[in-house]
Amino acid sequence: MAGTDSAQPRDLLRFATAGSVDDGKSTLVGRLLYDTKSVLADQIEAVERASIDKGLATPDLSLLVDGLRAEREQGITIDVAYRYFGTATREFVLADTPGHVQYTRNTVTGASTAELAVLLVDARNGVVPQTRRHAAVLSLLRVPRLVLAINKIDLIDYDEAKIADIEREFTELARSLGFGDEAVQVIPLSALVGDNVAERGERTPWYEGPTLLEHLEAVPVEGPDAEAPFRLPVQYVIRPRNGAEARSADASLGDLHDYRGYAGQVASGTVRPGDEVVVLPEGHRTTVSEVRTADGPLAAAGAGLSVTVLLADDIDAPRGAMIAAAADPPEITTELDATLCWLAEKPLTPGARLLLKHGTRTTQVIVGALAARLDTEAVSYTDAPDQLEINDIGRVSLRVADPLPVDAYARVRTTGGFVLIDPPTGNTLAAGLVGDPLAAVPGTRPQG
Amino acid sequence: MTTAVTSPKLDALDALESEAIHVFREVAGEFDRPVILFSGGKDSTLLVHLAVKAFAPAPVPFPLLHVDTGHNYPEVIEFRDRIAATLGLRLEVARVEDYLADGRLAERADGTRNPLQTQPLLDAIAEHRFDAVFGGGRRDEERARAKERIMSLRDAFGRWDPRKQRPELWNLYNGRHAPGEHVRVFPISNWTEVDVWRYIRREGIELPPIYFAHSRPVFRRDGMWLAEGPWGGPRAGETLETRTVRYRTVGDGSCTGAVESTASTLDEVIAEVTASRLTERGATRADDRLSEAAMEDRKKEGYF
């Protein structure tokens, strides 16, 4: 990747694309990479060579992003791919999701880590059923920010009135899905010509908003769940035992014979020495005596940071335990009401015995009744289905073997999410969200 | 000495470091016999540095494995052995030349040994019953790698099936595998070449000297500067000349080229990489030029 080497620390924005197959997503991604100089000469030459081999007169830029042999042979995009580019102020990780087959699976995968999603529509068609489905999934996964990219405006002669109509319709849709107005940006653009992607379009003088790249660079993004209460799933217990050797490496540690550090990535909130915490699921209370990384002790650690926490009392907190704010702990339960995004070919039926991975704990689970299925186009729940099939989203009750400390997904994304795993194959079957993240959206409460 | 982390958002390198450390700890928590692939190159050296940070002040709970093609740069082998010894980590070496000597593998007509690494790698994984194999692969390196998962299942033959990949949701990695299968793990998937160099500068990580400008007898082949060596260079018509060069990647000597460069410090290297109009593989790796899907095809066979 080329780009400016700024001495200033830059932050990282993780975002995802969503859109139907012919909305020009590959062209937009290619344009973003090209205009940020993230496509280098040898990659462009490779695409030119391959295009000539295929008998094309002009380079096919979709070859830049379709990496697999089968994708190039069939002209389709098979799976989520990750792209990287950077500017002077920010680095970007783009989850580039294919739009047509298995859209729920791909959109859910991309959206699970995204702090922003770019949803594409074709300016000639405006908001179509697929737009509504994608927006519903992005709302369900609680992606904090949304960009509507109205693409191909060159094909409607930069028709301001038509663009305003699409904007109005989409803004209404986003509101009905629970997105605040400040979380949504609508940008008319042409990925093919380059208008309003990285460069301002000369043919849209009436458009006063930012280009897509300006918006991506400037949009304020909070850390993951920074405002939520402190949660730390314990990944690994660090016990050096051999004090003499390690002590010489880090003078701040002293004698390590009794050192017992609880290692993990802060899932939400902030932790400081002296904080009162509770170790779950057992519920022992203690205080944090030290928060550190390999670089030394910290005054505070926020969400996303991998740390090691030391506790004042000698409490057993093995992998799978969770250390949480004592004043605001998660619920401990063996009965879960959850929303599932079913990602596998094999359908889900009530009574299935599966594995559930939540935080650092994997436990057994028995699937109870399927309460409702989501009609993603109408964004309303329909009657209880017999089974969930691939790309279905449904409400279900689950009984887990071990008590789990869970938050509602609507409150904390990191500790409200889980995956379901097929015991015989080990395959990931579903993305699970604790509770009903769409409950706040009018008209979407499950019936019954 | 106490550092405050008060900003609501981590800077990019801190976020990438934390993600990689999270991956190392997940594997330590869930697998029985992990191993880190370590060649002494910049990406695997970075990987080992991150592993040290993930488990400090305890030692790294994994051994190291190098698949040695026999066409290595002596400076890199010296570095590889010294780092392993300094950290007190066990270093396993699987040698392509052992396979050539007893006929299990045959030298290729083009002299390159990179594709020959796959079998010794898979044999070493089977022999030691490694169930998680860390590699320094990055998704920005190549189109096929852009589709790679952070934890990627390999079947009993070591094969990658891009159509049967598990979706990766949030930071919940699924490493389940049957006996005989293993998982390839790529903690620095989300890093770019420039991120790697910036982090090396920030952390003061030592690298083999061939990454910095030095004087070396080289000859021109297929637009690359190759070093002389037992892999059959220079051939008739190829002239050896002394140039000021450095390496962007370190691999088998037969197919890894040097670039002309005067960058002798980390700042100069970063400036050069930032301004370069060529990717590291496009500039210096002949094996990726063999066909349009060269990397994908090798990955399907079990290569990294």
Interface residues (C-beta under 8 A of the other chain):
Chain A: M1 A2 G3 T4 D5 P9 R10 D11 L12 L40 A41 D42 Q43 A46 A50 L64 V65 D66 G67 L68 R69 A70 R72 I78 D79 V80 A81 Y82 R83 Y84 G86 R90 E91 V93 R105 V108 T109 S112 T113 V221 E222 G223 A226 Q235 Y236 I238 R239 P240 R241 N242 A246 R247 A249 D250 S252 L253 L256 Y259 A263 G264 Q265 T293 A294 D295 G296 P297 L298 A299 A300 A301 G302 G304 L305 S306 R319 L343 L355 K357 H358 G359 T360 R413 T414 G417 F418 V419 I421 G426 N427 T428 A431
Chain B: M1 T2 T3 A4 V5 T6 S7 P8 K9 L10 D11 A12 L13 D14 A15 L16 E17 S18 E19 I21 H22 R25 E26 A28 G29 V52 K53 A54 F55 A56 P57 A58 P59 R139 D140 E142 R143 A144 R145 A146 K147 L153 P162 R163 Q165 R166 P167 E168 L169 W170 N171 L172 N174 R176 H177 A178 S189 N190 T192 E193 V194 D195 R198 I270 A271 T274 A275 S276 R277 L278 T279 G282 A283 E292 A293 E296 D297
